[in-house]
C-alpha cells in the first residue's frame, strides 16, 4: 500500500510539474499573440493611412467631330 501511495504521489508531482510547464507555455504564447496582434493593428493602421487618399481628381473628356463641327469638352473635379 505504501508503495502505491508513493507511486501515486510521484505521479501527481510529475503531472503538476507538467501542468505548470504547460501553463507557462500557454502564458508565453498568449503574450506573443497579443504582441503580434498589436503589431498587426499598428501596421494595418499605418497602411490604411498610407492607402487612403484625401482627394482624387476625376477627369472626363468628350470629343465630338462631325463635318465642320468639332467639339472638345473636358470636365475635371475632385472627389
Backbone atoms as SQL, in Angstrom:
CREATE TABLE atoms (id INTEGER PRIMARY KEY, chain TEXT, resi INTEGER, resn TEXT, atom TEXT, x REAL, y REAL, z REAL);
INSERT INTO atoms VALUES
  (1, 'A', 1, 'UNK', 'N', 0.817, -1.190, 0.000),
  (2, 'A', 1, 'UNK', 'CA', 0.000, 0.000, 0.000),
  (3, 'A', 1, 'UNK', 'C', 0.864, 1.258, 0.000),
  (4, 'A', 2, 'UNK', 'N', 1.936, 1.202, 0.814),
  (5, 'A', 2, 'UNK', 'CA', 2.841, 2.347, 0.892),
  (6, 'A', 2, 'UNK', 'C', 3.490, 2.606, -0.463),
  (7, 'A', 3, 'UNK', 'N', 3.873, 1.541, -1.153),
  (8, 'A', 3, 'UNK', 'CA', 4.481, 1.697, -2.480),
  (9, 'A', 3, 'UNK', 'C', 3.497, 2.347, -3.448),
  (10, 'A', 4, 'UNK', 'N', 2.243, 1.946, -3.381),
  (11, 'A', 4, 'UNK', 'CA', 1.233, 2.529, -4.259),
  (12, 'A', 4, 'UNK', 'C', 1.073, 4.014, -3.969),
  (13, 'A', 5, 'UNK', 'N', 1.013, 4.391, -2.686),
  (14, 'A', 5, 'UNK', 'CA', 0.861, 5.797, -2.317),
  (15, 'A', 5, 'UNK', 'C', 2.071, 6.620, -2.773),
  (16, 'A', 6, 'UNK', 'N', 3.264, 6.055, -2.632),
  (17, 'A', 6, 'UNK', 'CA', 4.470, 6.754, -3.089),
  (18, 'A', 6, 'UNK', 'C', 4.445, 6.925, -4.611),
  (19, 'A', 7, 'UNK', 'N', 4.058, 5.855, -5.306),
  (20, 'A', 7, 'UNK', 'CA', 3.954, 5.935, -6.768),
  (21, 'A', 7, 'UNK', 'C', 2.904, 6.969, -7.173),
  (22, 'A', 8, 'UNK', 'N', 1.768, 6.948, -6.498),
  (23, 'A', 8, 'UNK', 'CA', 0.679, 7.879, -6.792),
  (24, 'A', 8, 'UNK', 'C', 1.133, 9.321, -6.534),
  (25, 'A', 9, 'UNK', 'N', 1.817, 9.540, -5.427),
  (26, 'A', 9, 'UNK', 'CA', 2.319, 10.867, -5.083),
  (27, 'A', 9, 'UNK', 'C', 3.347, 11.333, -6.121),
  (28, 'A', 10, 'UNK', 'N', 4.238, 10.440, -6.510),
  (29, 'A', 10, 'UNK', 'CA', 5.262, 10.763, -7.507),
  (30, 'A', 10, 'UNK', 'C', 4.605, 11.113, -8.844),
  (31, 'A', 11, 'UNK', 'N', 3.607, 10.348, -9.233),
  (32, 'A', 11, 'UNK', 'CA', 2.892, 10.597, -10.485),
  (33, 'A', 11, 'UNK', 'C', 2.172, 11.939, -10.437),
  (34, 'A', 12, 'UNK', 'N', 1.539, 12.250, -9.312),
  (35, 'A', 12, 'UNK', 'CA', 0.859, 13.534, -9.164),
  (36, 'A', 12, 'UNK', 'C', 1.846, 14.696, -9.243),
  (37, 'A', 13, 'UNK', 'N', 3.018, 14.537, -8.639),
  (38, 'A', 13, 'UNK', 'CA', 4.036, 15.585, -8.716),
  (39, 'A', 13, 'UNK', 'C', 4.479, 15.807, -10.163),
  (40, 'A', 14, 'UNK', 'N', 4.664, 14.722, -10.899),
  (41, 'A', 14, 'UNK', 'CA', 5.052, 14.836, -12.307),
  (42, 'A', 14, 'UNK', 'C', 3.959, 15.541, -13.113),
  (43, 'A', 15, 'UNK', 'N', 2.707, 15.171, -12.859),
  (44, 'A', 15, 'UNK', 'CA', 1.591, 15.810, -13.561),
  (45, 'A', 15, 'UNK', 'C', 1.490, 17.292, -13.206),
  (46, 'A', 16, 'UNK', 'N', 1.724, 17.618, -11.924),
  (47, 'A', 16, 'UNK', 'CA', 1.701, 19.020, -11.508),
  (48, 'A', 16, 'UNK', 'C', 2.811, 19.812, -12.196),
  (49, 'A', 17, 'UNK', 'N', 4.001, 19.228, -12.259),
  (50, 'A', 17, 'UNK', 'CA', 5.117, 19.894, -12.938),
  (51, 'A', 17, 'UNK', 'C', 4.806, 20.092, -14.418),
  (52, 'A', 18, 'UNK', 'N', 4.250, 19.060, -15.026),
  (53, 'A', 18, 'UNK', 'CA', 3.898, 19.144, -16.444),
  (54, 'A', 18, 'UNK', 'C', 2.820, 20.206, -16.666),
  (55, 'A', 19, 'UNK', 'N', 1.818, 20.225, -15.802),
  (56, 'A', 19, 'UNK', 'CA', 0.743, 21.223, -15.919),
  (57, 'A', 19, 'UNK', 'C', 1.290, 22.637, -15.742),
  (58, 'A', 20, 'UNK', 'N', 2.183, 22.819, -14.783),
  (59, 'A', 20, 'UNK', 'CA', 2.774, 24.138, -14.558),
  (60, 'A', 20, 'UNK', 'C', 3.580, 24.576, -15.782),
  (61, 'A', 21, 'UNK', 'N', 4.327, 23.653, -16.360),
  (62, 'A', 21, 'UNK', 'CA', 5.086, 23.966, -17.577),
  (63, 'A', 21, 'UNK', 'C', 4.175, 24.330, -18.734),
  (64, 'A', 22, 'UNK', 'N', 3.086, 23.590, -18.882),
  (65, 'A', 22, 'UNK', 'CA', 2.129, 23.886, -19.952),
  (66, 'A', 22, 'UNK', 'C', 1.453, 25.235, -19.736),
  (67, 'A', 23, 'UNK', 'N', 1.127, 25.552, -18.485),
  (68, 'A', 23, 'UNK', 'CA', 0.518, 26.852, -18.192),
  (69, 'A', 23, 'UNK', 'C', 1.480, 27.995, -18.508),
  (70, 'A', 24, 'UNK', 'N', 2.758, 27.807, -18.172),
  (71, 'A', 24, 'UNK', 'CA', 3.762, 28.824, -18.513),
  (72, 'A', 24, 'UNK', 'C', 3.866, 28.994, -20.023),
  (73, 'A', 25, 'UNK', 'N', 3.862, 27.882, -20.733),
  (74, 'A', 25, 'UNK', 'CA', 3.949, 27.931, -22.200),
  (75, 'A', 25, 'UNK', 'C', 2.726, 28.632, -22.791),
  (76, 'A', 26, 'UNK', 'N', 1.552, 28.335, -22.259),
  (77, 'A', 26, 'UNK', 'CA', 0.324, 28.984, -22.736),
  (78, 'A', 26, 'UNK', 'C', 0.396, 30.487, -22.481),
  (79, 'A', 27, 'UNK', 'N', 0.888, 30.877, -21.308),
  (80, 'A', 27, 'UNK', 'CA', 1.008, 32.305, -20.995),
  (81, 'A', 27, 'UNK', 'C', 1.969, 32.978, -21.973),
  (82, 'A', 28, 'UNK', 'N', 3.100, 32.344, -22.252),
  (83, 'A', 28, 'UNK', 'CA', 4.062, 32.912, -23.207),
  (84, 'A', 28, 'UNK', 'C', 3.440, 33.040, -24.594),
  (85, 'A', 29, 'UNK', 'N', 2.718, 32.013, -25.015),
  (86, 'A', 29, 'UNK', 'CA', 2.085, 32.047, -26.334),
  (87, 'A', 29, 'UNK', 'C', 1.002, 33.121, -26.405),
  (88, 'A', 30, 'UNK', 'N', 0.223, 33.273, -25.343),
  (89, 'A', 30, 'UNK', 'CA', -0.799, 34.321, -25.317),
  (90, 'A', 30, 'UNK', 'C', -0.168, 35.709, -25.359),
  (91, 'A', 31, 'UNK', 'N', 0.923, 35.888, -24.609),
  (92, 'A', 31, 'UNK', 'CA', 1.625, 37.176, -24.647),
  (93, 'A', 31, 'UNK', 'C', 2.165, 37.454, -26.040),
  (94, 'A', 32, 'UNK', 'N', 2.720, 36.435, -26.663),
  (95, 'A', 32, 'UNK', 'CA', 3.258, 36.588, -28.026),
  (96, 'A', 32, 'UNK', 'C', 2.130, 36.920, -29.008),
  (97, 'A', 33, 'UNK', 'N', 0.984, 36.249, -28.846),
  (98, 'A', 33, 'UNK', 'CA', -0.162, 36.509, -29.716),
  (99, 'A', 33, 'UNK', 'C', -0.623, 37.953, -29.580),
  (100, 'A', 34, 'UNK', 'N', -0.698, 38.435, -28.344),
  (101, 'A', 34, 'UNK', 'CA', -1.123, 39.818, -28.118),
  (102, 'A', 34, 'UNK', 'C', -0.128, 40.800, -28.728),
  (103, 'A', 35, 'UNK', 'N', 1.166, 40.511, -28.610),
  (104, 'A', 35, 'UNK', 'CA', 2.181, 41.382, -29.205),
  (105, 'A', 35, 'UNK', 'C', 2.045, 41.402, -30.721),
  (106, 'A', 36, 'UNK', 'N', 1.811, 40.239, -31.319),
  (107, 'A', 36, 'UNK', 'CA', 1.643, 40.172, -32.771),
  (108, 'A', 36, 'UNK', 'C', 0.371, 40.884, -33.214),
  (109, 'A', 37, 'UNK', 'N', -0.710, 40.732, -32.451),
  (110, 'A', 37, 'UNK', 'CA', -1.951, 41.447, -32.775),
  (111, 'A', 37, 'UNK', 'C', -1.719, 42.953, -32.749),
  (112, 'A', 38, 'UNK', 'N', -0.976, 43.395, -31.739),
  (113, 'A', 38, 'UNK', 'CA', -0.684, 44.821, -31.617),
  (114, 'A', 38, 'UNK', 'C', 0.118, 45.307, -32.816),
  (115, 'A', 39, 'UNK', 'N', 1.109, 44.526, -33.237),
  (116, 'A', 39, 'UNK', 'CA', 1.912, 44.896, -34.408),
  (117, 'A', 39, 'UNK', 'C', 1.062, 44.911, -35.664),
  (118, 'A', 40, 'UNK', 'N', 0.199, 43.935, -35.816),
  (119, 'A', 40, 'UNK', 'CA', -0.675, 43.880, -36.995),
  (120, 'A', 40, 'UNK', 'C', -1.586, 45.096, -37.021),
  (121, 'A', 41, 'UNK', 'N', -2.171, 45.423, -35.876),
  (122, 'A', 41, 'UNK', 'CA', -3.054, 46.588, -35.814),
  (123, 'A', 41, 'UNK', 'C', -2.292, 47.874, -36.107),
  (124, 'A', 42, 'UNK', 'N', -1.073, 47.967, -35.586),
  (125, 'A', 42, 'UNK', 'CA', -0.268, 49.164, -35.821),
  (126, 'A', 42, 'UNK', 'C', 0.075, 49.288, -37.300),
  (127, 'A', 43, 'UNK', 'N', 0.537, 48.197, -37.904),
  (128, 'A', 43, 'UNK', 'CA', 0.887, 48.233, -39.325),
  (129, 'A', 43, 'UNK', 'C', -0.354, 48.391, -40.187),
  (130, 'A', 44, 'UNK', 'N', -1.452, 47.799, -39.768),
  (131, 'A', 44, 'UNK', 'CA', -2.697, 47.938, -40.519),
  (132, 'A', 44, 'UNK', 'C', -3.180, 49.372, -40.526),
  (133, 'A', 45, 'UNK', 'N', -3.080, 50.049, -39.381),
  (134, 'A', 45, 'UNK', 'CA', -3.500, 51.452, -39.310),
  (135, 'A', 45, 'UNK', 'C', -2.589, 52.319, -40.160),
  (136, 'A', 46, 'UNK', 'N', -1.289, 52.040, -40.134),
  (137, 'A', 46, 'UNK', 'CA', -0.343, 52.803, -40.951),
  (138, 'A', 46, 'UNK', 'C', -0.616, 52.579, -42.422),
  (139, 'A', 47, 'UNK', 'N', -0.863, 51.343, -42.795),
  (140, 'A', 47, 'UNK', 'CA', -1.154, 51.041, -44.202),
  (141, 'A', 47, 'UNK', 'C', -2.448, 51.711, -44.632),
  (142, 'A', 48, 'UNK', 'N', -3.436, 51.729, -43.747),
  (143, 'A', 48, 'UNK', 'CA', -4.720, 52.362, -44.073),
  (144, 'A', 48, 'UNK', 'C', -4.527, 53.858, -44.307),
  (145, 'A', 49, 'UNK', 'N', -3.719, 54.499, -43.477),
  (146, 'A', 49, 'UNK', 'CA', -3.455, 55.933, -43.647),
  (147, 'A', 49, 'UNK', 'C', -2.709, 56.170, -44.952),
  (148, 'A', 50, 'UNK', 'N', -1.730, 55.321, -45.243),
  (149, 'A', 50, 'UNK', 'CA', -0.955, 55.489, -46.472),
  (150, 'A', 50, 'UNK', 'C', -1.787, 55.190, -47.709),
  (151, 'A', 51, 'UNK', 'N', -2.725, 54.285, -47.590),
  (152, 'A', 51, 'UNK', 'CA', -3.528, 53.867, -48.726),
  (153, 'A', 51, 'UNK', 'C', -4.623, 54.885, -49.038),
  (154, 'A', 52, 'UNK', 'N', -5.117, 55.548, -48.028),
  (155, 'A', 52, 'UNK', 'CA', -6.218, 56.484, -48.184),
  (156, 'A', 52, 'UNK', 'C', -5.721, 57.781, -48.806),
  (157, 'A', 53, 'UNK', 'N', -6.365, 58.209, -49.859),
  (158, 'A', 53, 'UNK', 'CA', -6.053, 59.485, -50.476),
  (159, 'A', 53, 'UNK', 'C', -7.106, 60.484, -50.036),
  (160, 'A', 54, 'UNK', 'N', -6.655, 61.688, -49.712),
  (161, 'A', 54, 'UNK', 'CA', -7.612, 62.682, -49.237),
  (162, 'A', 54, 'UNK', 'C', -8.445, 63.223, -50.384),
  (163, 'A', 55, 'UNK', 'N', -7.843, 63.383, -51.552),
  (164, 'A', 55, 'UNK', 'CA', -8.570, 63.899, -52.719),
  (165, 'A', 55, 'UNK', 'C', -8.161, 63.113, -53.957),
  (166, 'A', 56, 'UNK', 'N', -9.114, 62.895, -54.808),
  (167, 'A', 56, 'UNK', 'CA', -8.833, 62.252, -56.095),
  (168, 'A', 56, 'UNK', 'C', -9.401, 63.127, -57.188),
  (169, 'A', 57, 'UNK', 'N', -8.642, 63.285, -58.223),
  (170, 'A', 57, 'UNK', 'CA', -9.109, 64.099, -59.338),
  (171, 'A', 57, 'UNK', 'C', -9.686, 63.190, -60.409),
  (172, 'A', 58, 'UNK', 'N', -10.877, 63.523, -60.828),
  (173, 'A', 58, 'UNK', 'CA', -11.538, 62.786, -61.903),
  (174, 'A', 58, 'UNK', 'C', -11.639, 63.710, -63.109),
  (175, 'A', 59, 'UNK', 'N', -11.311, 63.191, -64.267),
  (176, 'A', 59, 'UNK', 'CA', -11.403, 63.974, -65.497),
  (177, 'A', 59, 'UNK', 'C', -12.198, 63.185, -66.518),
  (178, 'A', 60, 'UNK', 'N', -13.174, 63.852, -67.108),
  (179, 'A', 60, 'UNK', 'CA', -13.975, 63.251, -68.176),
  (180, 'A', 60, 'UNK', 'C', -13.746, 64.093, -69.420),
  (181, 'A', 61, 'UNK', 'N', -13.334, 63.436, -70.476),
  (182, 'A', 61, 'UNK', 'CA', -13.084, 64.137, -71.734),
  (183, 'A', 61, 'UNK', 'C', -13.992, 63.569, -72.811),
  (184, 'A', 62, 'UNK', 'N', -14.676, 64.471, -73.512),
  (185, 'A', 62, 'UNK', 'CA', -15.558, 64.076, -74.610),
  (186, 'A', 62, 'UNK', 'C', -15.136, 64.868, -75.841),
  (187, 'A', 63, 'UNK', 'N', -14.936, 64.155, -76.937),
  (188, 'A', 63, 'UNK', 'CA', -14.578, 64.813, -78.199),
  (189, 'A', 63, 'UNK', 'C', -15.571, 64.354, -79.263),
  (190, 'A', 64, 'UNK', 'N', -16.259, 65.329, -79.854),
  (191, 'A', 64, 'UNK', 'CA', -17.245, 65.024, -80.889),
  (192, 'A', 64, 'UNK', 'C', -16.868, 65.816, -82.132),
  (193, 'A', 65, 'UNK', 'N', -16.748, 65.108, -83.237),
  (194, 'A', 65, 'UNK', 'CA', -16.437, 65.782, -84.505),
  (195, 'A', 65, 'UNK', 'C', -17.401, 65.274, -85.568),
  (196, 'A', 66, 'UNK', 'N', -17.991, 66.243, -86.320),
  (197, 'A', 66, 'UNK', 'CA', -18.915, 65.891, -87.393),
  (198, 'A', 66, 'UNK', 'C', -18.820, 66.975, -88.462),
  (199, 'A', 67, 'UNK', 'N', -18.209, 66.636, -89.559),
  (200, 'A', 67, 'UNK', 'CA', -18.074, 67.608, -90.654),
  (201, 'A', 67, 'UNK', 'C', -17.260, 68.809, -90.213),
  (202, 'A', 68, 'UNK', 'N', -17.890, 69.987, -90.203),
  (203, 'A', 68, 'UNK', 'CA', -17.188, 71.209, -89.830),
  (204, 'A', 68, 'UNK', 'C', -17.286, 71.502, -88.332),
  (205, 'A', 69, 'UNK', 'N', -18.027, 70.710, -87.614),
  (206, 'A', 69, 'UNK', 'CA', -18.190, 70.946, -86.174),
  (207, 'A', 69, 'UNK', 'C', -17.209, 70.043, -85.409),
  (208, 'A', 70, 'UNK', 'N', -16.473, 70.660, -84.528),
  (209, 'A', 70, 'UNK', 'CA', -15.507, 69.929, -83.703),
  (210, 'A', 70, 'UNK', 'C', -15.653, 70.439, -82.268),
  (211, 'A', 71, 'UNK', 'N', -16.110, 69.587, -81.389),
  (212, 'A', 71, 'UNK', 'CA', -16.345, 69.991, -80.001),
  (213, 'A', 71, 'UNK', 'C', -15.504, 69.101, -79.085),
  (214, 'A', 72, 'UNK', 'N', -14.759, 69.751, -78.205),
  (215, 'A', 72, 'UNK', 'CA', -13.995, 69.032, -77.183),
  (216, 'A', 72, 'UNK', 'C', -14.438, 69.553, -75.823),
  (217, 'A', 73, 'UNK', 'N', -14.848, 68.673, -74.981),
  (218, 'A', 73, 'UNK', 'CA', -15.321, 69.057, -73.654),
  (219, 'A', 73, 'UNK', 'C', -14.526, 68.259, -72.625),
  (220, 'A', 74, 'UNK', 'N', -13.989, 68.971, -71.660),
  (221, 'A', 74, 'UNK', 'CA', -13.236, 68.301, -70.604),
  (222, 'A', 74, 'UNK', 'C', -13.733, 68.820, -69.266),
  (223, 'A', 75, 'UNK', 'N', -14.147, 67.920, -68.415),
  (224, 'A', 75, 'UNK', 'CA', -14.630, 68.275, -67.085),
  (225, 'A', 75, 'UNK', 'C', -13.719, 67.592, -66.071),
  (226, 'A', 76, 'UNK', 'N', -13.205, 68.370, -65.145),
  (227, 'A', 76, 'UNK', 'CA', -12.321, 67.840, -64.120),
  (228, 'A', 76, 'UNK', 'C', -12.861, 68.256, -62.757),
  (229, 'A', 77, 'UNK', 'N', -12.879, 67.318, -61.814),
  (230, 'A', 77, 'UNK', 'CA', -13.383, 67.646, -60.480),
  (231, 'A', 77, 'UNK', 'C', -12.685, 66.771, -59.447),
  (232, 'A', 78, 'UNK', 'N', -12.734, 67.220, -58.208),
  (233, 'A', 78, 'UNK', 'CA', -12.123, 66.494, -57.101),
  (234, 'A', 78, 'UNK', 'C', -13.200, 65.760, -56.315),
  (235, 'A', 79, 'UNK', 'N', -12.857, 64.558, -55.930),
  (236, 'A', 79, 'UNK', 'CA', -13.772, 63.774, -55.098),
  (237, 'A', 79, 'UNK', 'C', -13.228, 63.807, -53.679);
